[in-house]
Amino acid sequence: MSRRLPSFLLFVLIALGAVAFAQAQTVRWEPLQGALAVGQTSELLLIFEDCSPKEAPRLPKIDGLSLDFAGQSTSTSIINFTRSDSVTFTYAARLTKKQRVTVPSFEVETNKGKLRTPVATYEPGAATVGNTGVSLENAANSRLAAAPTSVWTGEVFNLTYTLDASRSYFPDFGRGQIEWNGEPLVSEDWSRPEPLDFRAGNEPRTGLSYRTRAIARTPGSIRLNAVSQLINLSVGVTGFGFFQQRQYQQFSITSVSPVLEVKPLPVAPAGFNGAVGSLKLASKIVPLTAAVGEPITWTLELSGAANWPDIPGLPARAVSKNFQVVSPQAKRTPAEGKLFDATLAEDVVLVPSKAGTYTLGPVTFTYFDPKAGAYKTLTSPATSVTITEPTNTPAAIGGLNLNVTPNPAGSTRADTPTPAKVIPAPLPLGLPREPVNGSAFATVPLSTSTVVASLLGAVAGFGLFWLILAYRRARHTDPLGPRRAAHARLEKLLPALNLVDPAGLRTQLIAWQHDTALLLRLPVAAPTLADLDRASTASETLKTLWAEIDRTLYGENVALPSDWSTRARVALAELPLPLFSPFRLFLPRNLFPFIAALALTVIITSAQLQAAEGTTDYRRGDFPAAEKTYRVILAANPTDALAHHNLSLALAQQDRWDEAAAHASAAFVQAPTHEAIRAQFTLAAEKSGHVPAALAAFLTPGPLQKLARLQSPAAWQITLLTAAGILLLSTAGLLVTFFQVPQRSERARRLSRRLAYAAIIVSLLGSTGALTSLFTYGPASDARAAIAWRASTLRSIPTEADTTQKTTPLAAGSLAAVDQKFLGWRHLAFPSGQTGWVRAEDLVPLWR
């Protein structure tokens, strides 16, 4: 009997091995079913057994389940000599809705071909915080509420969202970002989060509050989408002592979905175009009197809070057929950061072709007032304009676009022209001016301590001046003065003896004898050797030197000994006198002014070139590029007032009036005499609606403000120091007249004293004006001053993460001194004594 296996048995074994091999290659979820805590992050594993994906799996989108990739790993196991390889993809799973979720089967391309995943099903479970067993709903909670809960179609209503948590879990709200789908509503952006602190029973809670506004376009019951936000809650502490570290777990907090009742509008009257809200209509015609061919501007302006995205435009206006009409596009200007607060303005230019008196208007606009629950009609008053015959025949005007509905019947009330008073055209207002080329460098104000130190230094200088006067008088009467001068001349003479030229040598030897006699205090005008012998201060060496000179000067062909100069220097060294050093000329403070002037020239030239480039961008209409250029100039030269001014213009052209007002204020403080800078300061303050309290009085200046704006604060400080110096010098001049040796006439003395008294009076007036002006500028004269250009939050510590700290709102336009810096934070000190931290990007420094 053959021991070989039958063919069919071998076939069966091979087939069974192939089936086993095929079954080993699988893709599955782990766990495949179970419960997921709502709002709590859990791990789901997608495991590839004996295969690996060719690319990252593309997961299906599942309503109510968030799957975020968290990592990838590989593993190998050998059991009973059988090797098994696996690739595991880890996902952070978070159930956002309290409902069952199903992960459908999907196909994945692997290195072993296409494989399908099984269906996974998960039930919603209750989330707990760490191992405490406390439910997530008790630890943290969020709410979404509409006010009112019943609104009209198109009515603007408020939405409030709050998230709070128990302080015992040390909640970390991160950056406060929320996830919300506003459909089917039309809504504005959520406001910046505001701190929220309250107590629920005996439990202190903290959180954040957000606000927005929205409208509903269709009537009916609308269930609003829930808001989700991530929060980190403390679940315990690891380590001990100084090395303790708090451990956090992340949760997703989902609010309830409130129901909003939207009522349909009543039957609309004729002329209603869908506007719902609180509106105002204004009509303005300029001028009221014009000649034939002269343009008349009719401005219609609609403003208020309403459903602006659904308002198509302004109503048509009826005018006489005797007018040709140019109707440009209406301009809609929303309030900054607002969707439902706007102004719609349309300027229609009317060119009359026939003299007479015409009536323009009235114009009506119908809207629905949700507070009254009824339709209302706005009506602009009718206005009469008078058209006179032209003095010169105007050129024909053609090619005009007629976009206004004409009145076929006409509206002329008189066919004969009536004389009218000529009214000059008003000047245009409210537009930013052209930028100014060049630079205007301002001096940074000195600190109060520096000013006080300078004044004390001036007083000390006055005392030093007094001592100098006494020293000069003592020097003038010093009996050693001539001897010191003689000693200095002898030191220069001896090395320069001219032994070659007899005439020159004779002059030098006579000079030596003259200065030696002064040095030895000989009482005769022309001393001889005998006088030298009687002098007690003359050494034997000097007597020998003197005798050798006499023989050379008065003998015949007697040469001076070759070592005479050497012996003379030795004799002079035996009579030393102190000398002044000539090297004080080369001290650094005597050389630096030239170097500083050269550097200043280079800086000014560079700044002017950059300013010209920014002006080119501005006039071309590229305001962001101009803004960037001016910011570069300010980074290098913070006291360039024209750079602040031009940057304010570029920001104003982009409707960023808050920041424009801050830079306009900085430019004004640095260069208050510049007319263009003053005009932009006033305009920016009006447009932004805020100005630092210390500078508010300069908008409508009184006598003190008019005096103060003659100079910048730094210039007034220099004026104060200069006036103090003049006061001290004038007093010193008076002192000189009393210390002076009575050689001048009494008349000259009286004149000097009168001039000194006049200078003292002028210096006192200058000091008074400088002090008054510095007090008028107030905190703006501080070199550390900065303006908060937008509303912000003043914090106790420089961080946004710690929600337990105390905070207070910081209004736009607030002026304070920056006394500390920490990374991107600045510590503000207010005149009232209040201090706090704020972000550096919220500030515009006035000087540095």
C-alpha positions in Angstrom: 0.0 0.0 0.0 1.4 3.3 -1.0 2.3 5.7 1.9 1.8 8.8 -0.2 -1.2 11.0 0.7 -4.1 10.9 -1.7 -4.3 13.8 -4.1 -7.6 15.0 -2.8 -6.3 15.1 0.9 -3.3 17.2 -0.1 -5.6 19.6 -1.9 -7.8 19.9 1.2 -4.7 20.7 3.4 -3.5 23.4 1.0 -7.0 25.0 0.9 -7.3 25.0 4.6 -3.9 26.8 4.9 -4.9 29.4 2.4 -8.1 30.1 4.3 -6.2 30.4 7.6 -3.7 32.8 5.9 -6.5 34.9 4.5 -8.3 35.0 7.8 -5.2 36.2 9.6 -5.2 39.5 7.6 -7.8 41.7 9.3 -8.6 45.3 10.2 -10.7 45.9 13.3 -11.7 48.5 15.9 -10.8 47.9 19.5 -13.1 48.0 21.3 -15.6 47.0 18.7 -18.6 48.0 20.9 -19.2 49.4 24.3 -19.8 52.8 25.8 -18.2 56.2 25.3 -18.5 59.0 27.9 -20.2 62.1 26.4 -17.7 65.0 26.3 -14.8 62.9 27.6 -11.8 61.9 25.5 -11.3 58.2 25.1 -9.0 56.0 23.0 -10.2 53.9 20.0 -7.7 51.7 18.3 -7.8 50.7 14.6 -5.6 47.5 14.4 -4.2 46.1 11.2 -3.3 42.4 11.7 -0.5 41.0 9.4 -0.9 43.9 7.1 -0.3 47.6 6.9 -2.1 50.5 5.2 -0.5 52.1 2.2 -1.6 55.6 3.5 -3.4 57.0 6.5 -7.0 55.7 6.7 -9.7 58.1 5.7 -12.3 57.8 8.3 -16.0 58.5 7.5 -17.6 61.6 9.0 -19.8 60.6 11.9 -22.4 62.9 13.4 -21.8 63.3 17.1 -18.4 61.6 17.2 -15.1 63.3 16.9 -12.1 61.2 16.0 -8.6 62.8 16.1 -5.5 61.0 15.2 -3.2 60.6 18.3 -0.4 58.3 17.1 0.8 55.1 15.3 2.6 52.1 16.6 3.8 48.6 15.3 4.2 45.4 17.2 5.3 41.8 16.6 4.4 38.6 18.5 5.5 35.0 18.1 3.3 32.3 19.6 4.0 28.6 19.0 6.5 29.5 16.3 3.8 31.6 14.6 4.7 35.2 13.9 2.1 37.9 13.9 2.7 41.6 12.9 0.3 44.4 13.6 0.0 48.2 13.0 -2.1 50.2 15.4 -3.6 53.7 14.7 -4.7 55.4 17.9 -7.6 57.9 17.8 -8.8 60.3 20.5 -12.6 59.7 20.4 -15.0 62.2 21.9 -18.8 61.7 21.9 -20.3 65.2 21.5 -24.0 64.2 21.6 -25.8 62.0 24.0 -26.8 59.4 21.4 -25.8 56.0 20.0 -23.2 56.3 17.3 -22.2 53.8 14.6 -18.9 53.7 12.8 -19.8 52.3 9.4 -17.7 49.7 7.6 -15.2 51.3 5.1 -12.5 50.0 2.8 -8.8 50.4 3.4 -6.0 49.9 0.9 -3.3 47.7 2.5 -0.1 46.0 1.3 -2.2 42.7 1.2 -5.0 44.2 -0.9 -8.2 46.0 0.0 -9.8 45.1 3.4 -13.0 46.3 5.0 -13.5 47.2 8.7 -16.3 45.8 10.7 -19.2 48.0 11.9 -18.5 49.4 15.4 -21.3 50.6 17.7 -21.0 52.7 20.9 -23.6 53.7 23.5 -23.4 57.1 25.2 -22.1 57.0 28.8 -21.8 59.4 31.7 -18.4 61.2 31.8 -16.7 61.4 35.2 -13.7 63.6 36.2 -10.7 61.4 36.9 -11.2 58.7 39.5 -13.5 60.9 41.7 -16.7 59.5 40.3 -18.1 63.0 40.0 -20.1 63.5 36.8 -18.8 66.0 34.3 -22.2 67.8 34.4 -21.5 68.7 38.1 -17.9 69.8 37.5 -18.5 71.9 34.3 -21.6 73.2 32.5 -22.4 75.4 29.6 -25.5 77.3 28.4 -26.7 78.9 25.2 -29.6 81.3 25.6 -31.5 83.6 23.2 -33.0 86.9 24.4 -35.9 87.1 23.7 -36.9 83.5 23.0 -39.6 84.6 20.6 -38.7 87.0 17.8 -40.0 88.4 14.5 -38.6 87.2 11.2 -35.5 89.4 10.6 -35.4 90.8 14.1 -32.0 91.3 15.6 -31.8 89.4 18.9 -29.0 88.6 21.4 -27.3 85.3 22.0 -25.4 84.6 25.2 -23.1 81.6 25.8 -21.5 80.8 29.1 -19.2 78.1 30.3 -18.4 77.6 33.9 -16.7 75.0 36.1 -16.0 74.5 39.8 -12.9 76.2 41.1 -11.9 73.0 43.0 -10.9 71.5 39.6 -8.7 74.5 38.7 -10.2 74.8 35.2 -8.0 75.8 32.3 -10.1 77.3 29.4 -7.1 77.5 27.0 -7.6 80.3 24.4 -11.4 80.2 24.9 -12.2 79.0 21.3 -15.7 77.7 20.8 -17.2 75.5 18.1 -20.7 76.5 16.8 -22.6 76.2 13.6 -24.9 79.2 13.5 -27.1 78.0 10.6 -29.9 78.7 9.8 -29.2 82.0 11.6 -27.1 84.8 10.3 -24.9 86.0 13.2 -22.0 88.3 14.1 -18.7 87.0 15.4 -18.7 86.0 19.1 -17.3 88.7 21.4 -14.1 88.3 23.3 -14.6 86.1 26.4 -15.4 88.0 29.6 -14.5 86.5 33.0 -17.3 85.1 35.0 -17.3 84.5 38.8 -20.2 83.4 41.0 -21.3 80.9 43.6 -23.6 78.0 43.2 -24.7 77.4 46.8 -21.5 77.1 48.7 -19.4 76.2 45.7 -17.4 78.9 44.0 -17.4 78.7 40.2 -15.5 80.5 37.4 -16.0 80.6 33.7 -16.3 82.7 30.5 -19.1 84.5 28.9 -19.6 85.3 25.2 -22.2 87.5 23.4 -23.3 87.9 19.8 -26.3 89.0 17.8 -28.2 87.1 15.1 -31.3 87.2 12.9 -33.6 84.4 11.6 -34.8 84.7 8.0 -37.6 82.2 8.0 -40.5 81.8 10.5 -41.1 78.7 12.6 -39.6 76.9 15.5 -35.9 76.6 15.2 -33.7 74.4 17.4 -30.4 76.2 17.7 -27.2 74.1 17.3 -25.3 73.4 20.5 -22.0 75.1 21.3 -19.0 72.9 22.1 -15.9 74.0 23.9 -12.8 72.2 25.3 -11.8 72.6 28.9 -9.1 71.1 31.0 -10.0 70.0 34.6 -7.5 69.0 37.2 -7.8 65.2 38.2 -5.0 65.1 40.8 -1.4 66.0 41.6 1.8 64.0 41.0 5.1 64.4 42.8 5.6 65.9 46.2 6.9 69.1 47.8 8.5 71.6 45.4 8.2 69.1 42.5 4.4 68.7 42.6 2.7 69.0 39.3 -1.1 69.2 38.6 -2.5 66.6 36.2 -5.2 67.7 33.8 -7.8 65.8 31.7 -9.5 67.3 28.7 -13.3 67.4 28.2 -15.6 68.8 25.6 -18.5 70.6 27.1 -21.6 70.8 24.9 -24.5 73.2 25.7 -28.2 72.4 25.4 -29.9 73.3 22.1 -32.6 75.9 22.9 -35.7 76.4 20.7 -36.3 79.8 19.2 -39.8 80.8 18.1 -39.7 83.0 14.9 -42.9 84.8 14.2 -43.9 85.7 10.6 -44.2 89.3 9.7 -47.7 90.8 9.2 -49.0 91.5 5.8 -46.6 94.1 4.4 -47.7 97.4 3.0 -46.7 98.7 -0.4 -43.1 99.9 -0.6 -41.8 97.5 2.1 -38.4 96.1 1.0 -37.7 93.7 4.0 -36.0 96.1 6.5 -36.6 95.0 10.1 -35.2 97.0 13.0 -34.8 100.5 14.4 -33.8 102.9 11.6 -33.4 106.6 10.9 -33.6 108.5 7.6 -31.8 111.7 6.9 -31.9 113.9 3.8 -29.4 116.7 3.0 -29.3 119.0 -0.1 -26.3 121.2 -0.8 -26.4 124.0 -2.0 -30.0 125.2 -1.9 -29.3 127.9 -4.5 -27.4 127.3 -7.7 -27.1 128.5 -11.3 -28.1 126.5 -14.3 -25.4 123.9 -15.0 -24.0 124.0 -11.4 -24.2 120.6 -9.6 -26.4 120.0 -6.5 -25.7 117.1 -4.2 -28.7 115.3 -2.7 -27.6 112.9 0.1 -29.9 110.3 1.5 -28.7 108.4 4.6 -30.3 105.4 6.3 -28.8 104.3 9.6 -29.5 102.2 12.7 -29.7 98.6 13.9 -31.5 96.2 11.5 -31.2 93.1 9.3 -28.7 94.9 7.0 -27.7 91.8 5.0 -31.3 91.7 3.8 -31.8 95.4 3.0 -31.4 95.8 -0.8 -31.0 99.6 -0.8 -32.5 103.1 -0.6 -35.8 104.0 -2.2 -35.9 105.8 -5.5 -36.2 109.6 -5.6 -38.4 111.6 -8.0 -37.0 114.8 -9.5 -38.1 117.2 -12.2 -37.2 116.4 -15.9 -35.3 119.7 -15.9 -32.5 117.9 -14.0 -29.8 115.6 -15.4 -28.9 113.0 -12.8 -25.6 111.3 -11.9 -26.3 108.5 -9.3 -23.2 106.7 -8.0 -23.3 103.5 -6.2 -24.7 103.7 -2.6 -22.0 103.2 0.1 -22.7 100.9 3.0 -20.5 101.4 6.0 -20.9 98.9 8.8 -19.8 99.7 12.4 -16.5 98.1 13.3 -17.0 94.4 14.1 -20.7 94.7 13.7 -23.0 93.1 11.1 -26.3 94.7 12.1 -25.2 98.3 12.8 -24.5 100.2 9.6 -25.1 103.3 7.6 -26.2 103.3 3.9 -25.6 106.6 2.1 -26.2 107.6 -1.5 -25.1 110.9 -3.1 -27.1 111.9 -6.2 -25.7 114.7 -8.2 -28.4 116.9 -9.9 -27.4 119.2 -12.8 -30.3 121.7 -13.5 -30.9 122.8 -17.1 -33.6 125.4 -16.5 -34.0 128.2 -14.0 -36.8 128.1 -11.4 -37.8 126.9 -7.9 -38.1 123.2 -7.5 -39.2 120.9 -4.7 -37.0 117.8 -3.9 -38.7 115.2 -1.9 -40.2 114.0 0.3 -38.7 110.5 0.4 -40.4 107.7 2.3 -39.0 104.4 3.6 -41.1 101.7 5.2 -39.7 99.2 7.7 -41.0 96.8 10.4 -40.3 97.8 14.0 -40.1 94.6 16.1 -40.4 96.4 19.4 -43.7 98.0 18.4 -44.7 94.9 16.3 -45.9 97.1 13.5 -44.8 98.7 10.2 -43.5 102.3 10.3 -42.7 104.8 7.6 -39.8 107.3 7.7 -40.3 110.5 5.7 -37.7 113.0 4.8 -38.9 116.6 4.5 -39.4 118.2 1.2 -36.8 120.8 0.4 -37.0 123.7 -2.1 -34.0 124.6 -4.3 -33.7 127.8 -6.4 -32.0 127.7 -9.8 -30.9 131.0 -11.3 -29.9 131.9 -14.9 -26.1 131.4 -15.4 -23.9 134.4 -16.0 -22.1 132.5 -18.8 -23.6 129.8 -21.0 -22.3 126.5 -19.7 -20.9 123.8 -21.9 -23.3 121.0 -22.8 -23.3 118.1 -20.4 -23.9 114.7 -21.9 -23.4 111.0 -21.3 -25.1 111.1 -17.8 -26.4 107.9 -16.3 -30.1 108.4 -15.3 -30.8 106.1 -12.3 -33.5 108.1 -10.6 -37.1 107.8 -11.4 -38.2 111.1 -13.0 -41.5 112.9 -12.3 -43.3 113.0 -15.7 -45.6 115.8 -14.5 -42.7 117.9 -13.3 -42.5 119.7 -10.0 -41.8 123.3 -11.1 -43.7 125.8 -9.0 -42.5 128.9 -10.8 -41.5 129.5 -14.4 -39.7 132.8 -13.7 -36.4 132.8 -11.8 -36.3 134.5 -8.5 -33.2 136.3 -7.2 -31.2 134.3 -4.7 -28.5 135.1 -2.3 -25.2 133.5 -3.3 -24.0 131.0 -0.6 -20.3 130.0 -0.6 -19.7 126.3 -1.0 -18.8 124.7 2.3 -15.3 123.3 2.7 -15.0 119.5 2.8 -14.5 118.0 6.2 -13.9 114.6 7.7 -11.2 113.1 5.4 -7.7 112.2 6.3 -5.1 114.6 4.8 -2.1 113.8 2.6 1.0 112.4 4.4 3.9 114.7 5.1 7.3 113.8 3.8 10.4 114.0 5.9 10.9 113.5 9.6 10.2 115.5 12.8 12.3 114.0 15.6 11.0 114.8 19.1 13.0 114.8 22.2 12.0 112.1 24.8 10.9 113.8 28.0 13.2 113.5 31.0 12.0 111.7 34.1 11.0 113.7 37.1 14.1 112.5 39.0 16.2 113.7 36.1 14.7 117.1 36.1 15.1 117.4 39.8 18.7 116.2 39.5 19.4 118.7 36.8 18.0 121.6 38.9 20.1 120.5 41.8 23.1 120.2 39.5 22.4 123.8 38.3 22.4 125.0 41.9 25.6 123.1 42.6 27.1 124.7 39.4 26.1 128.1 40.8 28.0 127.3 43.9 30.9 126.1 41.9 30.8 129.3 39.9 31.0 131.2 43.1 34.1 129.2 44.2 35.6 129.8 40.7 35.3 133.6 41.2 37.0 133.3 44.6 39.7 131.1 43.0 40.4 133.5 40.1 40.7 136.4 42.6 43.1 134.3 44.7 45.0 133.4 41.6 45.2 137.0 40.6 46.8 137.9 43.9 49.0 134.8 44.2 52.7 135.9 44.5 53.9 132.6 43.0 52.1 133.3 39.7 55.0 135.0 37.9 57.4 132.3 39.2 55.1 129.5 37.8 55.0 131.2 34.4 58.8 131.6 34.4 59.3 128.0 35.3 57.1 126.9 32.4 59.0 129.1 29.9 62.4 127.8 31.1 61.3 124.2 30.6 60.5 125.0 26.9 63.6 127.1 26.4 66.4 124.8 27.5 65.7 121.9 25.0 65.4 124.4 22.1 68.7 126.3 22.6 70.1 127.2 19.1 73.9 126.7 19.4 74.4 127.2 15.6 72.9 130.7 15.2 74.8 133.2 17.5 72.1 135.9 17.2 69.3 133.4 18.1 71.4 132.0 21.0 72.0 135.4 22.4 68.2 136.1 22.6 67.6 132.8 24.3 70.3 133.3 26.9 68.9 136.7 27.8 65.4 135.2 28.2 66.9 132.5 30.4 68.5 135.1 32.7 65.2 137.1 32.8 63.0 134.1 33.7 65.6 132.8 36.2 65.5 136.1 38.0 61.7 135.9 38.2 61.9 132.3 39.5 64.5 133.4 42.2 62.4 136.6 43.1 65.4 138.9 42.6 64.2 142.4 43.5 66.1 144.3 40.7 64.9 144.7 37.1 68.3 143.9 35.5 70.1 141.6 37.9 73.8 140.9 37.8 76.0 138.1 39.1 76.5 140.1 42.3 72.7 140.2 42.8 72.6 136.5 42.3 75.3 136.0 45.0 73.2 138.0 47.5 70.1 135.8 46.8 69.6 133.1 49.4 67.6 130.9 46.9 70.3 130.7 44.3 72.4 127.6 44.3 76.0 127.4 43.3 75.1 125.6 40.1 72.8 128.5 39.1 75.6 131.0 39.9 78.0 129.1 37.7 75.5 128.9 34.8 74.9 132.7 35.1 78.6 133.5 35.0 79.1 131.3 31.9 76.3 133.2 30.1 77.8 136.6 31.0 81.2 135.5 29.5 79.5 134.3 26.4 77.3 137.4 26.0 79.9 140.0 26.8 83.2 138.3 26.1 84.9 138.1 22.7 84.6 134.8 20.9 83.8 132.9 24.1 81.7 129.8 23.4 79.1 128.4 25.7 80.2 125.1 27.3 78.7 122.1 25.5 77.2 120.7 28.8 75.6 124.0 29.8 72.1 122.9 28.7 72.3 119.7 30.6 73.4 121.4 33.8 70.7 124.0 33.4 68.0 121.4 33.2 69.3 119.8 36.4 69.3 123.1 38.2 65.7 123.8 37.0 64.6 120.4 38.3 65.7 121.4 41.8 63.0 124.1 41.8 59.8 122.1 40.8 56.4 123.8 40.5 53.0 122.0 39.7 51.8 122.4 36.2 48.4 121.8 34.4 48.1 118.9 32.0 47.6 119.8 28.4 46.0 116.4 27.5 42.5 117.3 28.8 41.6 118.3 25.3 41.4 114.7 24.3 38.8 113.5 26.9 36.0 111.5 25.2 33.3 114.0 26.1 35.2 116.6 24.0 35.2 114.3 21.0 31.8 112.7 21.1 29.6 115.6 19.9 31.0 115.4 16.4 30.4 111.6 16.2 26.8 112.1 17.5 26.1 114.8 14.9 27.4 112.6 12.1 25.2 109.6 13.3 22.2 111.9 13.6 22.7 113.1 10.0 22.8 109.4 8.7 19.6 108.6 10.7 17.7 111.6 9.4 18.6 110.9 5.8 17.6 107.2 6.1 14.2 108.1 7.7 13.5 110.7 5.0 14.0 108.1 2.2 11.7 105.6 3.9 9.1 108.3 4.5 9.1 109.2 0.8 8.5 105.5 0.0 5.5 105.3 2.4 4.1 108.5 0.8 4.3 106.9 -2.6 2.4 103.8 -1.5 -0.2 106.0 0.3 -0.9 108.2 -2.8 -1.1 105.0 -4.9 -3.9 103.8 -2.6 -1.9 100.9 -1.2 -2.6 101.8 2.4 -1.4 98.5 4.0 2.0 98.9 2.3 2.2 102.5 3.5 1.3 101.3 7.0 4.1 98.7 6.9 6.7 101.3 5.8 5.7 103.8 8.5 5.8 101.1 11.2 9.4 100.3 10.1 10.3 103.9 10.5 8.8 104.1 14.0 10.6 100.9 15.0 13.9 102.7 14.3 12.8 106.2 15.4 10.0 106.1 18.0 10.1 109.9 18.4 9.5 110.7 14.7 6.2 112.6 15.0 5.6 112.7 11.2 5.9 108.9 11.1 3.2 108.6 13.8 1.1 111.1 11.9 1.5 109.3 8.5 0.8 105.9 10.1 -2.4 107.4 11.7 -3.5 108.5 8.2 -2.8 105.0 6.7 -4.8 103.3 9.5 -7.6 105.8 9.1 -7.9 105.0 5.4 -8.5 101.4 6.4 -11.2 102.5 8.9 -9.0 101.5 11.9 -9.8 104.6 13.8 -9.0 103.3 17.3 -5.4 102.7 16.5 -5.2 105.7 14.3 -6.3 107.9 17.2 -3.6 106.5 19.4 -0.8 107.3 16.9 -2.4 110.7 16.2 -2.2 111.4 19.9 1.5 110.4 20.0 2.2 112.6 17.0 0.4 115.5 18.7 2.3 115.2 22.0 5.7 115.0 20.1 5.0 117.9 17.7 2.0 119.9 18.9 2.8 123.0 16.7 2.4 121.1 13.4 -0.9 122.1 11.9 -1.5 118.9 9.9 -0.8 116.8 13.0 -3.3 118.8 15.1 -6.0 118.4 12.4 -5.5 114.6 12.3 -5.5 114.4 16.1 -8.9 116.2 16.2 -10.4 114.1 13.4 -9.2 110.7 14.8 -10.5 111.6 18.2 -13.9 112.4 16.7 -14.0 109.2 14.6 -12.8 106.8 17.3 -14.9 108.4 20.0 -12.1 108.3 22.6 -9.0 110.4 23.6 -6.7 110.2 26.6 -8.1 112.2 29.5 -4.9 114.3 29.8 -5.3 115.4 26.1 -9.1 115.8 25.9 -8.8 119.5 26.7 -6.6 120.1 23.7 -9.5 119.3 21.3 -11.1 122.7 22.3 -8.1 124.4 23.8 -8.3 127.1 26.4 -5.5 129.6 27.3 -3.5 126.9 29.2 -3.7 124.4 26.3 -2.8 127.1 23.7 0.3 127.9 25.8 1.2 124.2 26.3 0.9 123.3 22.6 3.6 125.9 21.7 6.1 123.2 22.6 6.3 119.5 23.3 6.7 118.3 26.9 10.4 117.6 26.3 10.9 121.1 24.9 9.1 122.5 28.0 11.5 120.6 30.2 14.4 122.0 28.4 12.9 125.5 28.7 12.5 124.9 32.5 16.1 123.9 32.8 17.3 126.7 30.6 15.3 129.2 32.6 16.7 127.8 35.8 20.2 128.2 34.4 19.6 131.7 33.3 18.2 132.5 36.8 21.4 131.1 38.4 23.7 132.8 35.9 21.9 136.1 36.4 22.2 135.8 40.1 25.9 134.9 39.6 26.3 138.1 37.5 24.9 140.1 40.4 27.4 138.4 42.6 30.2 139.3 40.2 29.3 143.0 40.5 29.7 142.7 44.3 32.9 140.6 44.2 34.5 142.6 41.5 37.6 144.6 42.3 36.5 148.3 42.2 38.1 149.2 38.9 34.9 149.8 36.8 32.8 152.9 37.1 29.7 152.9 39.3 27.6 153.6 36.2 28.8 150.3 34.6 28.0 148.5 37.8 24.4 149.8 37.9 23.9 148.9 34.2 25.1 145.3 34.8 22.8 144.9 37.8 19.8 146.1 35.8 20.5 143.6 33.1 20.8 140.9 35.7 17.5 141.9 37.3 15.8 141.8 33.9 17.2 138.3 33.1 16.0 137.1 36.5 12.4 138.3 35.8 12.4 136.7 32.3 13.7 133.4 33.7 11.0 133.4 36.4 8.3 133.9 33.7 9.8 131.1 31.6 10.0 128.7 34.5 6.4 129.4 35.4 5.2 128.9 31.8 7.2 125.6 31.5 5.8 124.2 34.8 2.3 125.2 33.9 2.6 123.5 30.5 4.1 120.3 31.9 1.1 120.1 34.4 -1.3 120.7 31.5 0.2 117.7 29.5 -0.1 115.6 32.7 0.9 111.9 32.3 1.7 112.5 28.6 4.9 114.2 29.6 6.2 110.9 31.1 8.8 109.2 28.9 7.2 105.9 29.8 3.7 106.9 28.8 1.6 104.6 26.5 -2.0 104.6 25.2 -4.3 101.6 25.1 -5.6 101.9 21.6 -8.4 99.3 22.0 -10.5 98.1 24.8 -8.8 95.4 26.7 -8.5 93.7 30.2 -6.2 94.8 32.9 -4.9 91.7 34.8 -3.3 91.2 38.1 -0.6 88.8 36.7 0.8 88.6 33.2 -1.1 85.5 31.9 -4.5 84.6 30.5 -4.4 81.0 31.7 -5.0 81.7 35.4 -8.7 82.5 35.6 -8.6 82.9 39.4 -6.8 86.3 39.1 -8.6 89.6 39.5 -9.3 91.6 36.3 -10.9 94.8 35.3 -11.8 96.3 31.9 -9.3 98.7 30.3 -11.0 101.4 28.2 -9.6 102.4 24.8 -7.7 105.7 25.1 -6.4 105.0 28.6 -3.0 106.6 29.3 -0.6 105.2 31.8 3.2 104.7 32.4 4.9 101.4 31.5 7.1 100.6 34.4 7.8 96.9 33.9 8.1 94.4 31.0 7.6 90.6 30.9 7.8 88.8 27.6 4.8 90.1 25.6 3.2 91.8 28.6 3.6 95.4 29.9 2.9 96.6 33.5 0.9 99.8 33.6 0.9 102.4 36.4 -1.9 104.9 36.4 -1.8 108.3 38.1 -4.5 107.1 40.5 -2.2 104.4 41.8 -3.9 101.5 40.0 -1.6 99.0 38.3 -2.0 96.0 36.2 -0.7 93.9 33.2 -1.8 94.2 29.6 -0.7 92.8 26.2 2.1 94.8 24.5 0.2 94.8 21.2 -2.7 96.7 22.8 -0.5 99.7 23.5 1.0 102.5 21.5 4.0 104.1 23.3 4.1 107.9 23.2 7.9 108.2 23.3 9.7 104.8 23.3 
